[in-house]
């Protein structure tokens, strides 16, 4: 389970880097609807590849929810199951958000106006942001399980505690205090390092743990 979880988390990070960092970040300018519209017109295929990557992220989220539950359930079975369920619900919310990316590119291909396209993209961002509140609670659950586990370094529990608090706090603040969006974005920039490193660092440790246990298993005798 450790090896599977680590591989899935790293694959998810790569897919997210492409879908959000390269495609969405490169094509969407929230301050310029017309420029965004032209970018989507000229790079519609790339945008669709990005949507496909979002779909892969949803599937990987479901895989990670199950594999981490299998890895940590001995620590606290019911809390591990609840933590996994929260990630499953987050994946469903993310899928609902991605539907609006499909809507946005459909508007572009139907020659609808830039305003309609931006509204669809804003719906994606709003729903995803609300989902990330749940994702933060998932990380908080993981942090508690890891801090109680004797077979996982507590350092990762601390990292995930900070990251989970940041995810839930920042995106809850976006929903409750929309007029302070600029200040919240500045806080998010500062908090982005622990938020990014928490799961990535844990993923590499899971890879190490899974690989070391796999290769340390005794080989059956051929005689």
Secondary structure as GFF3:
##gff-version 3
##sequence-region A 1 223
A	DSSP	alpha_helix	2	16	.	.	.	ID=ss1
A	DSSP	pi_helix	17	24	.	.	.	ID=ss2
A	DSSP	alpha_helix	25	27	.	.	.	ID=ss3
A	DSSP	alpha_helix	33	42	.	.	.	ID=ss4
A	DSSP	alpha_helix	44	72	.	.	.	ID=ss5
A	DSSP	alpha_helix	77	109	.	.	.	ID=ss6
A	DSSP	alpha_helix	114	148	.	.	.	ID=ss7
A	DSSP	alpha_helix	154	176	.	.	.	ID=ss8
A	DSSP	three_ten_helix	178	180	.	.	.	ID=ss9
A	DSSP	alpha_helix	181	216	.	.	.	ID=ss10
###
